[in-house]
Amino acid sequence: MGSLFRSEEMSLCQLFLQSEAAYACVSELGELGLVQFRDLNPDVNAFQRKFVNEVRRCDEMERKLRYLEKEIKKDGIPMLDTGESPEAPQPREMIDLEATFEKLENELREVNQNAEALKRNYLELTELKHILRKTQVFFDEQEGGMHTTESMTRALITDESRTGKAMGPVQLGFLEKSQDTEEYLPCFVAGVILRERLPAFERMLWRACRGNVFLRQAMIEDPLEDPSTGDKVYKSVFIIFFQGDQLKTRVKKICEGFRATLYPCPEAPTDRREMAMGVMTRIEDLHTVLGQTQDHRHRVLVAAAKNLKNWFVKVRKIKAIYHTLNLFNLDVTQKCLIAECWVPLLDFETIQIALRRGTERSGSSVPPILNRMETFEDPPTYNRTNKFTHAFQALINAYGVASYREMNPAPYTIITFPFLFAVMFGDLGHGTIMALFGLWMVLKEKPLAAKKSDNEIWNIFFGGRYIIFLMGVFSMYTGFVYNDIFSKSLNVFGSAWSINYNTSTVMSNKALQLDPAGADYAQTPYPVGLDPVWQVAPLNKIIFQNAYKMKISIIFGVIHMLFGVFVGLFNHRYFKNKMAIYCEFIPQVIFLVFLFFYMTLLMFIKWVKYSASSKIVAYSAGCAPSILITFINMVLFKAPDENNGDCSPFMFAGQQGLQKFLVVVALLCVPWMLLAKPILIMRGRKEAAHQPIVPYSNENGDADGLNQHNNATGTQGAQQPPAQQQGGAGHGHDNEEMSEIFIHQGIHTIEYVLGSVSHTASYLRLWALSLAHAQLAEVLWNMVLQNGLKQDGWIGGIALWAVFAFWAVLTVGILVLMEGLSAFLHTLRLHWVEFQSKFYAGLGYAFQPFSFEVILESSSSSSED
């Protein structure tokens, strides 16, 4: 069977490469992405491998590129991404790349340092400008004809009311030496502090100086830029008046503790004006220099942004190649590298061509050698996928990676998954919304994929675009069969029912019945799906739909489980496991068919044989027996009550005897599944233990005797993968004790027997969710949209517009998204538990080839995170 239904056949190969050609050959294999290398140095430390220095150099180059990328993103410069993947450069080109990156990094760091120093100077000059401007306002303020500083000083020096002496004009600074040094006048300091620290700063000054300072502050309205971080900060100017050297020292320490910046401020107004003019001139000069510096930095970053993506690709490819080369072994001569790898057999020739291409590119004269090896290891599982099947394969792998060459459920899931989803979600309107959304993602696939969004929810939707589209299309089909579109029906073919009551009878009665046996029914069913008349039958619509959907849920469930058991037969036949066919598959099929498939046959017999228009009373609608009661009586060997007049509890002659036979045979299958396989294994071991020992060599000393013995008594397993030797899908029992085999088989038997009952009942979720979805849609129509449709006039138009918007939001948000997610999860459970448990082991491990494409995708996603 093709690789669509099973994983690819894999082979373990040994690869011999000349040291000079190894880099180019591995590069070609990375572009191909079809070879999974094994680590031949598992015990060697990562820092002791041959190419560890090259890997470190690549790490350093990647660090420099990340630094450039951070600076480019900081400036908001778009990075050119052509979507092309350049080839891995030659090893000698690493030196040129390192020199380029080193030059760019040094130049950028130097520019950044200069810009930071200029910004720091600019900030200091700006703060000094604000200090000079604000302090000038302080000094120019007058209070009673006297400068404010003079009143501040007098308040600090003396109390006029206490001394009774009037003081002359106040001078800032210290008095002349000729005067008394014990009576000196106060000084002041001016500076800038962060606005949020100002209240605590004031309190600390007051407490530390015991109230002997005078503080004036004013806010700087415009935010200032922090040169270190580039953040905008708000600051305030302050000026502190104090008296004496001791307070001066204390004030400066407090300013230092609160990281306030102090600036010199002249006492004389003329000096302050001259300093302000000089500051403004320097600010203008700095502004010009800063602009030129930023222009130069921008030019450097724009030039780097053009090649940054390609540089990242090249460096990551080089790093991946050397990391892979570290998995290889060196031969004794140190001139040849030896590798072991898993290779798909179908791509063997393609890989050899790629190796020859790499050898020619490196200029080596020694061709690479690729030899197939025999191994007892389980090969990795490799299922080829495309953009359509990838999402379905991901659903299967989420349960477990298939064992080697095990049947792959993904091809069948492509049909069964959207169909079972649609049975629960069936609505023509909601399915159309979902299908259109999926179709839009499919048609806009390339531009949407090129955006590379980091929104996780969007990426999940986009990755499953084909699943969403198919689920929508299948939901449209089941909605058409249910004749349900936004809880309303479509009368496409004309109803088979007619009303024979007069108008007054119809208008005066809330509930009227139509007789299917009379002239009310045309005796011909609606061509496709449900008759639209059921939409206007609110009293018994749910009763009718419940019976219909419940039965089809059981029918689909039994067919789905039987299909899973038959898929297991393909596994047993492929792995030549006859014991599993006779001891597991046959009793499983008999048990499932004789009980549950028989129940589904009774449903079809009941639909076909009984009708309201039947002339035979025993086959009329009132005489139709209950399927559930019939099945319960069948399992309990209970005879039904036959005292029902003309009605018979049986649907056909000999039904009771047939049912007893079916139940007895189904019950006999339980010990068959439980004991047959362990007994056969035990008997086989006893026979093997009593076989005579054959000599392993003849008189010539060769191993012909052993070979003949193996050919006579052995199986074909020596040339098969381990999964085939073990009987398929990893269920070998060669090394297990008999007690463990009995326990293992008992667990599987109990799981299958009880699971057949519980899994059949589990498919009733198809009916339950379909009913819930239909009822929610009807509630939204009756309680929301219908109210808008009942309004008249222009007010009704406005009300309908608002009500329709509300109804549309609830429909998309609840019925499409939330109900769709619920149906999706239930469908996933039906496939994982009810379907795949019948045949799927999922004990393998995925094939992870050395692929540049995969490495680059994972690197780009991790860098975005």
N, C-alpha and C positions, 0 to 999 in steps of 0.2 A: 504493500500500500504506500502511496506517495507521502512525501514529507508534510503535506498539509494535514494528514490524519495522524502521523507519528513524527517524533523528533528525527532529526537527521542522523544518519549513521556516522559515527565518529571513530577516529583512529588515533592512537598514541604514536607520535613520530619522534625520531631523533634527528636533530638538525646539526650539521657540521658547517661552520662558517670560518673562513679565513679572517684573521683579526682586522686586516685592512678593509675588508668588504662587509664586516658585520654591521657597521653603522648604517650603510646604505641599504642593506638587505632588510634590516629591522624597520627602517623608515618606509620601505615599500610595503612591508607586511602591515605596518600601522595604517597606511592609506587604504589597504585592502580590508582590514578589520575582520579577518576570518581565522585567526590563530590565537589560541589561549596558551600562554607559556606557563610552565611549572617552575617553581623555585627549586633549583638544584643546590642551593646553599642555605638551607633553613637554619643551620646552627651557627652561621657566620653573622657576626654583629653588623648592623647596617653601616657602621663607620669603618669597617675593616674590609669592605668590598672594593673591587678593582676600580670602579668608575665613580667612587664617592666624591672625589675632588671635582669632577665635571658636574655632578648633581649639585654640589655646593655653589659652583659658579653660576649655574642656572637659577638657583634660589636667590643669589645676590642680584642677578639681572632682573628677576621677577620683582624683587623688592624695589628696585629703582623704577621699574615700570609702574608699580602700584603708587609710588610717590608722585610720579608724573601724572598719573590718572587722577589722583586726589587733587592736585593743583589745577588740572584742567577742569574738573567738575566744579571746583570752587569758583572759577571764573565763568562757569556756564558756557564753555566753548563746546560746540558739537563735535563729536569724534566721528570721523569718516569710517563707515562700516559697509564695505562693498559686498559682504556676504561670501567672498571668495576665501579659500583656504590655501595660503601659499605653502609650497613644499618645505619640508624640513631642510634648513641650510646645512651645508657641509661643516664638518668640525672646525676647519680652518677659518670659517666665517664667524665663529664665536668670538674671536679676538676683535674683529671689526665691530661686532655688536656691543661687546663690552666697552670698547673705547667710545663708541657713540653714546651709550647710556651714561658712562662716567662723565663725559663732557657735558651732556645735557643736565645731569644732576648737579654737578659743581656750578655750572653757570646759573641754574635756577636757584640754588641755595644762596649763591653770592648775591643775586638780584634780590632775593627775599630778605637777606640780612641787611642789605643797603636800604631796601624799602622800609624795613622795620625801624632801622635807625633814623631814617628821615621822618617817618611817621611819629616816632617818639619825640624828635625835636619839634616837629610841627605841633604835637599835642602840648609840649611844654610852653611853646611860644603862644599857643592859643589860650592856655590857662593863664599865662602871664598877662596877656591882653585883657582877659576878663577881670583879672585882679586889679590891674591899673584902672580899668573903667569903673569897676564897682567901688574900689576904695576912694576914687576921686569923688564919687557920690557921697561916701561917708564923710569925707573931709569938708565937702562943700555945704553940707547941711548946717543950718544955723539954728540956734536955740536961744532966743532972747537976746539977739545981737552978738552972741558969743559962739564960737565954733563948737561943734559937738564934741570934738576931741578935748577941748578945753574943759567942758563940763564933766566929761568922763574922767579926765585927769584929776580935777579937783575932788570929784567924788571918791577917787581912789586914795588921794593923799591925805585929805583932812576933812574935817567936818566944820564948816564955817560957823554953824550955830553953836558948836561947842567952844571953839577958840575965840570967836567974836572978832577975828581979824579978816580983813578983806585981802585977797591975793591978787596979784597982778596977772598979766597975760601968761598963758602956759606955753612952755616950749617943750617939744618932744626930744627925748634923748637925755643925756646926763648934763649936769651943770658944769660950769667952769671949775677947774682945779682950785682956783683961788677961793671959790665959795666953799661952804661947808659941805663936805662929802656925805655927811649923815642925812642931809635933806636933799634927796635927788628925785628927779621927776621920772615918770614911767616911760617904758619903751613899748613897741608893738611888733607883732609878727603877722604876716599875711600868707595865706595859702589856699589850697583847694582840697576838698575831701568828697568822697562819695556821699550822695544825698542820703542814702539809707543809713549811713553811719553817724549822721550829724546829731540826732537826739542823744545817743549814747555818748558821743564825744562831748556834748555840752555838759551832761551830768558828771562825767569823769573830771572835766576841768573844774567844775564848781566844787566837787568834793575834794579833789586833790589840792586845790589852791585855796580852799576854805573861803571861797567867795571873793577873793582878792584879785580877780581878773574881770575884764569886761569884754564880752564877745558880741560882734556884729556879723551877720551872715546874709548872703543874698544868693538866690538860685541862678544857675546858668540855664537859660531857657532851652538852648539847642543841645542835643546829645553830642557827646564827644566819642570818638572811635578809639577803642583800646588797641594799641599797636601790636600787642602780643596775640590776642585772640580775634581781633577784628569786630568784636561786639560793640554795640552802642551802649554807652553808660551815661548816667545823669550825675552831675556834680554840682557842688555849691562853693562859692567863695566865702572865706571867713577872714576876719581880722580880730586879733586878740590884743588887748591893752593890759599891761601888767607893770609891776614895780619891783625892780631889783634883779640881781643876777641869779639868785636862788630860784625865784619864780620863773625866770627865763629858762633855766635848765630844766625845770619841772615841766613847763609848757612844751618845750621841744621834745622831751621824752614821750609825753602823751601824744603829740602829733605823730611821732615816729611809730608809736604803738598802734595808732589807728590808720596808719599808712596814708597820712595826709601829706601832700607835697607843699613845702614852704618855698616861697619865692621872695627875692629882695624887692622891697618897695621903698623908693626914696621918700624922705619926709617933705621935701620942698615941692610945691606944685609944678614949678618949672621943670625940675628934674623928672618928675613923673610924666609930664607931657613929652619931653625929649625922648625918654625911654619908650613911651607908647609909640611914637613915630618910628623909632628904630625897630621895634618889634613888628610893626605892620609891614615895614620894608622887607624884613627877613621872612615873614610869613608869605609874602608874595613870591619871593625868590624860591622858598621851599616848595610852594605850590607848583611852580613851574618845573622844578627838578623832579618832584614826585610824579607829575604827569608824564614826563619823559621816561622815568623808571618804569611806570606801569605800562607804557606803550611798548617798551623793550621786552618786558616780561610777557605781555600779551603776544607779541610776535614770536617769541620762543615757544610759547605753549601752542599757538596755532600751527606752527611748523611741526611740532611733536604730535599734535592731535591727528594729523593726516596719516601718520604711519603707526600710531599706537596700537590699533587692533591687530595689524599684521605682525608687529613686534611681539605682542603677547602670544599670538599663534605660533610664531617661530620658536620662541623661548620655551613654551610649554611642550612643543613637539620634541625639541632637543632634550629637555628634561625627561620626557616619557621614554625616549629611546635609550638614554643612559640608565634610567631606572630599570628598564627591561634587560639591558645588557648585564646589569648586576645580578640577574637571575641565572645567568649562564655559568658554565664551568670552563676553566682553562685546561687545555691538555698539558702534557708534561713539557712539550717544547715551547709553550707559551705563544704559539703562533696560530692556534686554532681555538675557536670557541664552540662549546658543545651545549646544545639546548634540547629540552624535551617539551613537546607541545601537543595539544589536542587539535585535530584538524578534521573538518567535515570531508567525507570521502568524495562527495560530488565536486568539491572545490580543490581537489588535490592538484590537478593540472594548472588551475589558475594560480595557486600558491607557488608552484614550481616556476611558472613564467615570471611571477613577481620577483622571485629570488634571482633568476637569471638577469632580470632587468637591473636589479640592485648591484649585482656583481659587475655588469658592464659599466654602470655609472661610476663605480668606485675605481675602475681601471684594473681590477684584479684579474689574474689569469687562471686562478683556481676556482672551478665551479663549486657552488654549494651542494651538499649531499643531504637529501631528505629521505630517511628510511622509516618504514612502518615497523612498529614494535608490537609484540604480543604482551598483553597485560591482563591481570586479574582484577584491576581496579574498575569501579563503575565509571563509565564515561560521563561527561556533562551532557545535559539536555539542551538541545538547540532546535528551536522551532522558528522557521523563517516566517517573518511577518512583513506586511506592508502597512501603509498608513490607514487602511481600512480594517485589517484584522488585528492591528496592534492593540487597540483598546480592549477587544474581546479576549485576546491572549492575556492581557494584564489582569482581567477579572479572574481568569483561571489560575494564574500564578500567585494571585493574592491568597488563594486557598492553599496552594502548595505547588512547587515545581514538579512536573511529571517525572516519574522514573524514566530511565533511559529506554527509549523505543516503546514506551507505553502509549496507549491510545490517547490522543489529544482531544479533549472535549470542546475546544474552541470552535472548530467548524460547525458543530451542531448547535453550539450556543448562539451563533450568529442568527439562527432562525428561532430557536426555542426561547431565548431570552426576551427579545422584543415582543414575541407572541404572548407569552405568559404575563408580561407586563401589561400588554394591551387588554387582556382579559379582565384585569383589575381596574384598568384606567379607561375602559372603553367609553369614549365620548367624541363624536365627530368634531365638535368645536374645539375642545381642549387639545385633542390630538393634532388638529390643524395648527394651533398656536405652537405646539412643541415641534412639529415637523418643519414649520417655517423658520423657527429659530435655529434648528439643526441645519437646515438647508442654507441659511444665510452664512453660518460658520463654515460650511463645506465650500460654498462658492467663493467666499472671501478668505479662503484658507491661507494663501501666500501673504497678503498684506497683514493679516492678523498675526500670523506666526512671526513676521518680521518685526513686529512691535516689541516682542519679548517682554511681556508684562510680568511683574513680580507679584501680582495679585493671585494668591493661591487658589481662591474659589474660581476665578475666571480660568485659570490654567486647567483645573479639573473639568470644567464645562467644555473647554476647547479640546482637551485631550479625548473626551468622549463624544465628540461632535457626531460621528457616524452612528454611535449607539443612540444618541438623542434623536437623530433624524429617523432611524428605523423604528424606534419606539413610537414616535409621533405618527409615522405612516401606518404601522400596525394598529395603533389606537384609532386612527380614522376608519380602518376596516372594521374593527370590532364595534366601534360606535355606530357605523352604518348597519351592522347586523343587529345591535341592540336597538336601532332606530332612536338614537339619543343624541341630540345636539343642544348643548346648554340646557338640559332637562326638558327639551321639547322634541317632538317627532317630525319626521318628513313623510308626507303622503305622496310618495313617488309613483307607486304603481296602483294606487286606489285601494281603499280598505275592502276586505272581503265581508265586512259586517255592515248591516243596514238597520236603520231605526224604523219600525213599523207602528210606533205610537203617534197619536195626533199631537198638535202643538200644545194644547192645553194640558195634556197629560205630562208632557216633557217639562213644561214650565212650572207645574205645580208639585212635582215630585223631585226630591233631592237625589233619590237612588232608584234606578230602574235596571232591570236585568234583561239581557239579550240571550235568547235560547239558542245554543249552538246546534241543537237537533232540529230546529224549525226553520222558518223562512228568514230569520234574522242573520243566518250565516250562509254564505254562498257555497259551502262545502269544498272550497278550493283555497288552500293556504296562501298567505302573502308570499310573493315570489322570493324575496330575499329578506331574512331577518324577521323582526317582530312587526306585527300589524300595528299601525299608528293608533288604532282605536284604544289600545291599552293605556295610552297617555291620558285619556279622558275618563279612565276608570279608577278613581282614587281609592275606592273601597277595597278592591281585590287585586289591584295592579301589583302590589308588593308580594302578595301571596303567590300570584302566577309567576312573577320574575324570580322569586326565591326558589320555587321548585325547579324552574328551568336552569338557573345559574348554578344551583347546588349540584344538579346532575352532571352538567357539562364539566364542572370542576373535578368531580370524581373521575369522569371519563378521561379527561386530559391528564390527570395525575397518574392513573393506572397505566396509561399508554406511555407516559414519560418514564415511569419507573421500569416498566418492561423493556423499553428501549435501552435504558442504562444497563440492565442485566445482560441484554444481548450484545451490547458493546463490550462487556467483559468477556464474552465468548471469543471475540476477535483477539483479545489479549492472550487468552489461554491457547488458542490455536497458533498464534505467532510464536509464543515462547515454548510451544510443544509440551504444554503442561496438561497431559491427558487426565491425570488424577484430579485436577481442579475442575475439568469438564464434567467428569462422572460423579464426583463427590460434592461439588458446589453448584455448578451452573444448572445441571438438570434438576436437582431437587428445588433450587431457588425458583426456577421457572414454573415448575409444577405447583409449588406452594402459592405463587403469586397468581397464576392463571386459574387454578381450580377454586380459589376463594374470591379474589377481588376482580379479576377479569370476568368471571362468571356473573358477578354482581352488575358490572356494566352491561353485559349481554341482556340481563333481565330488564335494564332500563330501556334498551332498544325494543325488546319484545313488548314491553308495556306501551311504548309510544306507538308501535305499529298495530298492535292487536286490539287495543281498547280505544273507543271513541264514543262521543255522545250521540252520533248518528247511527250507531250500530243497531241492526234489526234484532240481533241476538241479545237477550237480556244479560247473559253471562259475560258478554264482552262490552257492555255499556260502561259509561264513565263511572257510575256509582259502584260497579263491581271490581274495579281495578285494585289489586292488592298493593299494600305498602311495600316498597322495596326494602326499606330498613327493617320492618318487622319480619319480612321473609328471610332476610339475611341472618337476623338474630336467631330465629327459630332454626335455621339451617345449622348454625354453629352449635347450638345447644341441643340438637337432635330432638327438638320439640315439635310435636305434630300440631299443625294449625287448626283452628276452630272451623269445622265444616258446616255448622248449623247457621248458614247465612241465606237460606232460601234458595233462590236460583243462582246466586253468586258462588263461584268456586274460589278457594284460597290459592289454587295453583294456576299457573299460566299455560301449562301444556301437560300432556299426559306423561306420566312417569317422572314428574319433577321431583317428588319426594325421594324416590329411590336414587335418582341421579345425584341429588344434593348430599345424601348420606355417603354415597360412594366418593364424591369429590372431597368431602370433609375428612373421611378416613384416609384417603390417599395423601391429602395435604398434611395431616397429622403424622403420617408415616415418614414424610420428608424431613421432619425435625430430627429424629434419631439418625436418619440417613446423613444429614448435614453434620450432625454432632460427632458420630463415631466412625464413619466410613474412612475418612482421610487419615485420622490417627492410627486406626487398625492397619491400614495398608502400609503406612510408614513403618510401623512396628514390625510387620511381617517382612518387609523389604530389608530391614536392618538385621533381622535374624538370619535371613538367607545369605546376606553378605558376610555375616560372621562365620557361617559354616562352609564357605567356599574354600577349596584347597589353595595353599600358597604356591604360586607359579614362580619358578626360578627367574631371577631378573637378568641372567646372562647365560649364554651357551658356552660350548667348549672353546670357541674362538675368543671369548672375552668381550663380545660386543653386547649391545643392549637390545638385540632382536627379540629375545624372549619377553622382555618387559614391554616392548612395543606391541608384540602380538597379543599379550595379555590385555593391554589397554584397549586395543582395537576390538578384542572379543567381548570384554565385560564392561568397558566404559561407554560413555555416551558421546554425543557430538559436542558436548559442552566445552571441551578443551579449546575449540576454535570459535566459541561463542562468547559474547560478553557475560559477565557475572550474573546480570539479571536474568539471562536466558538459562544459565546453568542452574539457578536457584528455582526455576519454575515460574519466573515472570514477576516483574514489578517488585522485586526484593522480598518475596515471601519464602525464602529458603529456610529449611529446617534441619540442615545437615548437622549443625553443632548444638541443637537444642535437646534438652532432656525430654523424655516422653511425657512426664508430668506437665511440663510447660506447654507441650504441643496440645495435650488434652485441654488444658485451661484456655489456651489461645483459641482453639477451635470452638470451645464452649462459649466464649465471649462473642465470637463472630456469629455463631448460630443464634444466640439470644438476641444479639443486636439486629440480625436480619428479620427474625420472626416478629419480635415486638416492633421493630422499625417498620415492617410492612403495614402493620395496623396504624401506628402513629403517623407514618408518612402519608398514608392514604387520607387520614383525617386532616393532615397538615395542608393538603391541597385545597381544603375548604376555605382557606384564606383567599383564594381566587374569588369565590362567591361573596365572602364577607366584605372585602375591600371594594369590589364592584358595587355592592349594595350601598356601602357607605359613601362612595364617590357620587353615585346617582342621587342619593338623598341630600347630600350637601349642595349639589348643583341645584336641586329643586328648592331647597330652603333659600338659597341666595336669590333665585328668581322670584319666589313668592313674597319674600320679606323685604327685598331691596328693589329690584328693577320693576316689578309689577306695580309698586306704589308710584313710580314715576310715570308709567304708562297710563295710569288712571286719571292723571291731572288734565284739565282742559284749558284752552286759551293760551295766551302768551306766557302766563305764569307756569303752565304745564310744560312749555318748551324749555324754560330756564330750569325748572325742577328736574325735567328728564335729563338735561345736560349734566347737572350735578350728580343725580342719582346714577346715571350710566357710568360716570367717571368712578364713583365709589364702587359700583358693581364690578367694573372692569379691574380695578385694583385688587379687590377681594378674589376675583376669579383667577387672576394671574398669580397672586401671592399665595392663596390658600389651595385652590383646586389644581393649579398647574405645578407650582413649585413644591409646596409641602406635601400634597397628596401624591405628586409625582415621585418625590423622594421616598415617601413611605412605600409606594408600590415597587420602586426600584429595589429597596432593601429586602422586601419580601420575596421578590423574584430572585435576588441574589441568594437568599437562604434556600429557596427551593432547588436551585442548581447545586449549591455547595453540599447541602445535607441530603436532600431527597434523591437527587439525580446522580451526583458524582460519587456518593458513598457506595453505589452499586458496583463500581468497577475501578475507580480512580484511587491509586495509592498516594501519589504526590510526594514521594520520598526522594526525589532526585535533587540535583543542584544545577543551577543555571550555567550555561556556557557564557563565559565572560571574556570575549576575545580582546586582544590588544588592538584598540581602534582609536585613532586620533579623533574621530568625530565624537565618540562617547566621552573621551577625556576632555575635549574642549567644551562640550556642553556642560559637563559637571563642574568644570573650572569656572565657566562664566556664571552659572547659577550660584555657586558658592561665593563668588566675588560680589554678586548683586546682593546676596543676603548680608 
